[in-house]
Amino acid sequence: MALMKLLPHGSQVGDSVSVGISEQVLFVLKVLDIAPYTWHVSIEQCTPHLPSFMRMKLKVRLYHDVRMAEVCASQQILNLRSSYHYPNDKMHQRNEKEQVNFFLAEWLKCCLQHGFSTVKQI
């Protein structure tokens, strides 16, 4: 699980780390909840020069037993459904959840290849 490589070993609820891709692109990962087989983690972009609506915000559920992660919330979408009828009132794509999970996978690859540091927040 790529996301676990970015989090400190033995993390507790409330622990967070900063991950930098460059001097200008920073993210904070925070452990929200820990259960025996799952964790909930938030990922937020903290790039100061970007307006808040353009910053990445994800809530991710990690399944340790199957070594998988899924995006539960993205930007202003608090509960992602597995699929949407199209067209719909909010104009979600039919496969919105699949696209957001693919984005998470690509983001993780980028962080693991180009991330310059992870620093535990106090």
Beta strands, then each sheet from edge to edge (+ up, - down):
strand 1: 16-20
strand 2: 26-34
strand 3: 38-45
strand 4: 57-63
strand 5: 68-74
strand 6: 117-120
sheet 1: 5+ 4- 3+ 2- 1+ 6-
end
